[in-house]
Amino acid sequence: MTKSWKDRAEEVIMPLYPQKEICLERGEGCYLYDTNGKEYLDCAAGIAVSALGHGNTEYTKAAIDQLEKFIMCVGSYPTQPKVECAELLVNNSCFDQVFFCNSGAEAVEGCLKLARKWAHHNKSPDCKEIIAFDCSFHGRTYGAASCTYKALKQDYFAPYLPGVKFAKFNDLESVENLISDKTCAVIIEPVQGEGGIRPADKDFIKGLRALCDEHEIIMISDEIQAGMGRLGTLYAHEYFGIEPDLISIAKGMGAGFPIGAFLGKKKYTSAFAAGDHGTTYGGNPLGTRLVYETVKQINDPAFLKNVTETGEYLMDNLEKLKADTNSIEEVRGIGLMIGVDTAYKIGDVLGNLLDEGLIATQAGEKSLRLTPPLIFTKDHADEAVDKIGHVIRKEL
Ligand SMILES: Cc1ncc(COP(=O)(O)O)c(C=O)c1O
């Protein structure tokens, strides 16, 4: 008997992501198809990555055109895609400069290094401490992992970066209690993703901004999951009405191409000098051309309006489902970043949804996470709610 894709995958790929039974083959718009031709509504989007859905025509054209021109050169050469992409990101932000890297974790590393260098020269060489939050997630490289709450449980990876302290999310007093002359930066996800889709309160974020100003602490907004249109604004902090000092972005910005970036105000970015930081692939012509294409599409008022309206519609209908059944405990989220806590084991919910033809993911201990492509429509939302309703009515 021939082996299944799952068995073949598990033989040769490390067991960090338990493999599913189905093998995905292609995508179109908001749908994915497996090797048997079964259709799935994609409510995961590679975890908030496939912002334009699958097979976007302009994106594909740009990729082919750039593949034919050239896809790589040394970082010290300006290229049209890199410069135009940087201008697009900077000119539509409150920031002055950007640095391109290859993933979210690398974007966070860049922010942490920049913050520490700035504080070393502008405050004191002892000013190295970072304040992060409970249930935070910032990535798997050592700096980012050190600011991730799970580090407290994964002691087998220790020693982590020294000087990281965890405050309580949405609790300003707990931040104040950790601030000292040694505090260099605060890093926060405006909507916690992996931690269970937990939006920050607007007042809390505004209070945090004020605290950072008062103590000259660098405010880093990690917008890797919540940024790039997902909350209905290009950058996540715009939704909260504040300006951070540095931000990390990735995921949706490349709509599937692996790329990340961090942006900052010149006051901070000018602390970096040649040789302080770098990357081989960051800012390559192919990646930046695709970010340009993606951000150009996202940063259209009609596109962002669709995210807000479809997100609200989806949340409203999930709330109605909650009222109609006894199986939903809470619906949370902003835009198309939504968490649903059900009365059932999340593994059972996800497995049944997959059978129903819906792909979603888990966030936190028990939340169903919906982060569909940003081109999701009300029809897609109806289909998602129908499928979720069908599953939770089964009393798993
Ligand atoms: C908020 C946040 N920060 C950082 C990361 C790490 O990004 P990457 O997996 O691209 O390294 C993620 C990934 O899920 C994230 O959600």
The ligand as an SDF file (V2000), in Angstrom:
LIG
                    3D

 16 16  0  0  0  0  0  0  0  0999 V2000
    2.8780   38.8910   17.1050 C   0  0  0  0  0  0  0  0  0  0  0  0
    3.9000   38.0010   16.4720 C   0  0  0  0  0  0  0  0  0  0  0  0
    5.1980   38.3130   16.5780 N   0  0  0  0  0  0  0  0  0  0  0  0
    6.1580   37.5570   16.0080 C   0  0  0  0  0  0  0  0  0  0  0  0
    5.8460   36.4150   15.3010 C   0  0  0  0  0  0  0  0  0  0  0  0
    6.9250   35.5920   14.6940 C   0  0  0  0  0  0  0  0  0  0  0  0
    6.8730   35.6560   13.3020 O   0  0  0  0  0  0  0  0  0  0  0  0
    7.6130   34.5580   12.4100 P   0  0  0  0  0  0  0  0  0  0  0  0
    6.9030   33.2640   12.6450 O   0  0  0  0  0  0  0  0  0  0  0  0
    7.4870   35.0730   11.0020 O   0  0  0  0  0  0  0  0  0  0  0  0
    9.0340   34.5180   12.8620 O   0  0  0  0  0  0  0  0  0  0  0  0
    4.5030   36.0370   15.1760 C   0  0  0  0  0  0  0  0  0  0  0  0
    4.1450   34.8040   14.4840 C   0  0  0  0  0  0  0  0  0  0  0  0
    3.0940   34.2130   14.6860 O   0  0  0  0  0  0  0  0  0  0  0  0
    3.5130   36.8490   15.7820 C   0  0  0  0  0  0  0  0  0  0  0  0
    2.2050   36.5340   15.6970 O   0  0  0  0  0  0  0  0  0  0  0  0
  1  2  1  0
  2  3  1  0
  2 15  2  0
  3  4  2  0
  4  5  1  0
  5  6  1  0
  5 12  2  0
  6  7  1  0
  7  8  1  0
  8  9  2  0
  8 10  1  0
  8 11  1  0
 12 13  1  0
 12 15  1  0
 13 14  2  0
 15 16  1  0
M  END
$$$$
